[in-house]
Amino acid sequence: MSDTMKLLHPEEKQGATIRVDKYEVIKDEILKIVKQNGEIAYKELTNVVKENLAETFEGSITWYVTAVKLDLEARGILERFKSGGLQHLKLVD
């Protein structure tokens, strides 16, 4: 059985439990994309992750991006903000 981890939620809600290997793949992809862009709309981030991982990742990429994004917000790594009415993300300074 693969190792699992409990995700955090920025609003202290119950986080999901996912496999560590899936967490690491999605986390690395999210952080790479955000670093490359400085800031990015959540919808665009999800689309880029889907495009990059569609051939190799098993499971709902959109669900995993959302869950891991929330975990990274709760850990103080990503910051969510509104811009032009859309949710955007950037790395915490």
C-alpha positions in Angstrom: 0.0 0.0 0.0 1.2 3.5 -0.8 2.0 6.1 1.8 -0.8 8.6 2.4 -1.0 12.0 3.9 -3.8 14.2 5.3 -4.2 17.5 3.5 -4.7 20.8 5.3 -7.4 23.3 4.4 -6.9 27.1 4.8 -10.3 27.4 6.5 -9.5 24.6 8.9 -12.1 22.3 7.3 -11.5 18.6 7.0 -8.8 17.9 4.4 -8.7 14.9 2.1 -6.3 12.0 2.5 -4.3 11.3 -0.6 -1.3 9.3 -1.7 2.0 11.0 -1.1 3.3 10.3 -4.6 0.3 11.9 -6.2 0.6 14.9 -3.8 4.3 15.4 -4.8 3.6 15.3 -8.5 0.7 17.8 -8.3 2.6 20.0 -5.8 5.7 20.1 -7.9 3.7 21.0 -11.1 1.7 23.7 -9.3 4.8 25.3 -7.8 6.8 25.1 -11.1 3.9 26.8 -13.0 3.4 29.6 -10.4 7.1 30.3 -10.2 7.3 30.6 -14.0 4.3 33.0 -14.1 4.7 35.0 -10.9 1.0 34.8 -10.5 -1.6 32.9 -12.4 -5.4 32.5 -12.5 -6.6 29.3 -10.8 -8.5 28.3 -14.0 -5.4 28.8 -16.1 -3.2 26.9 -13.6 -5.6 23.9 -13.7 -5.6 23.9 -17.5 -1.8 24.0 -17.7 -1.5 21.2 -15.1 -4.0 19.1 -17.0 -2.2 19.7 -20.3 1.2 18.8 -18.7 0.1 15.7 -16.8 -2.8 14.3 -19.0 -0.7 11.4 -20.4 0.8 10.2 -17.1 -1.4 11.1 -14.2 -4.2 8.7 -13.1 -7.2 10.4 -11.4 -9.1 13.7 -11.7 -6.4 16.3 -12.2 -8.8 19.1 -11.5 -9.7 17.5 -8.1 -6.1 17.0 -7.1 -5.1 20.5 -8.2 -7.8 22.0 -6.0 -7.0 19.8 -3.0 -3.2 20.4 -3.2 -3.7 24.1 -3.9 -5.8 24.4 -0.7 -3.1 22.5 1.2 -0.4 24.8 -0.1 -2.5 27.8 1.0 -2.9 26.4 4.4 0.8 25.8 4.7 1.6 29.4 3.8 3.3 28.5 0.5 0.6 29.9 -1.9 -1.5 33.0 -1.5 -5.0 33.3 -3.1 -6.3 36.7 -4.2 -8.9 38.1 -6.6 -7.9 39.9 -9.7 -10.4 41.0 -12.4 -13.1 38.9 -10.6 -11.0 35.7 -10.9 -9.2 33.7 -8.3 -5.4 34.1 -8.8 -2.5 32.5 -7.0 1.1 33.5 -6.2 3.9 32.3 -4.0 4.0 33.8 -0.5 7.0 36.2 -0.2 
